[in-house]
Amino acid sequence: MNLMNKIRTLLALPISLFFCLWYLPFSQAIKIPIILYNPKLYCIKGKVIINATKVRFGMIRLGLFITNQYPNNGISFYNKGTILFKGDACIGANSAITVLRNNSYVEIGERFGNSSTLRINCDYRIILYGAVRCGCNVQIMDSAMHRLKNKQGLFVGRGYDEVIIGSHTWLATDVTVMQGTKLPPYSVVAARSLCNQDYSEHGSYGLYAGIPAKYKKSGNWRDINDDSIIIENEYSLYFFLSAYSAIGWRI
């Protein structure tokens, strides 16, 4: 963590401690496991639960400023239901978590990550399994928020359905996930795609793209432990300097 984010963390401690004491058992809250950066707390009803093997300081960070491509607007928080964290999680700045009803349920798996501008809008049930990663400006919602009628004045569908995102799935920039979406583990959803159906039949390691998103092929995934891009010239220069340094040291 860079110096500025360390300073932001120090400034965030008072409101974060209040939030933890409000929602968590005292034995967890005193460790301040949830850090809120520049929060807007519109509704703090419902429950926030941490179900992890080890609870430690700052394991969950909401509204952390990671990239300068989007505003540093912290986290907007509205909760009437239940939010369950299964482990470490980081949601970037300019994001919002909205859990609308008493029986609404959001589950966020361990090692969840987002860089900025994530919108989670839960009316019913959203489950994000372990190591799910989201690019900037991703929206996940399990409700259309409004119902449509046909010409006869009858409702078309119920307007909501659960969302399930399998482990190690990568949602790229500007992806929208709508009600009824079910993505298998190790899925990749291309930038600016819209998911709105059950993709389980395609199994793991599927690539999806388009509006609405369609299955394209299988066999690719994002390894969050080894996904850095190395520009060829930089890599060659690094290799040359390393070799030169080794030769010089021997001389």
HELIX and SHEET records of a PDB file:
HELIX    1   1 LEU A    3  TYR A   23  1                                  21    
HELIX    2   2 PHE A   26  ALA A   29  1                                   4    
HELIX    3   3 SER A  200  HIS A  202  5                                   3    
HELIX    4   4 GLU A  232  ARG A  250  1                                  19    
SHEET    1   A 9 ILE A  34  LEU A  36  0                                        
SHEET    2   A 9 ILE A  60  LEU A  64  1                                        
SHEET    3   A 9 ALA A  89  GLY A  92  1                                        
SHEET    4   A 9 PHE A 112  ASN A 114  1                                        
SHEET    5   A 9 ARG A 133  CYS A 134  1                                        
SHEET    6   A 9 TRP A 170  LEU A 171  1                                        
SHEET    7   A 9 VAL A 188  VAL A 189  1                                        
SHEET    8   A 9 GLY A 206  ALA A 209  1                                        
SHEET    9   A 9 LYS A 214  SER A 218 -1                                        
SHEET    1   B 7 LYS A  40  ILE A  44  0                                        
SHEET    2   B 7 ILE A  75  ASN A  79  1                                        
SHEET    3   B 7 SER A  95  VAL A  99  1                                        
SHEET    4   B 7 LEU A 118  CYS A 122  1                                        
SHEET    5   B 7 VAL A 138  MET A 141  1                                        
SHEET    6   B 7 THR A 176  VAL A 177  1                                        
SHEET    7   B 7 LEU A 194  CYS A 195  1                                        
SHEET    1   C 6 LYS A  47  ILE A  50  0                                        
SHEET    2   C 6 THR A  82  PHE A  85  1                                        
SHEET    3   C 6 TYR A 105  ILE A 108  1                                        
SHEET    4   C 6 ARG A 125  LEU A 128  1                                        
SHEET    5   C 6 VAL A 163  ILE A 165  1                                        
SHEET    6   C 6 LYS A 182  LEU A 183  1                                        
END                                                                             
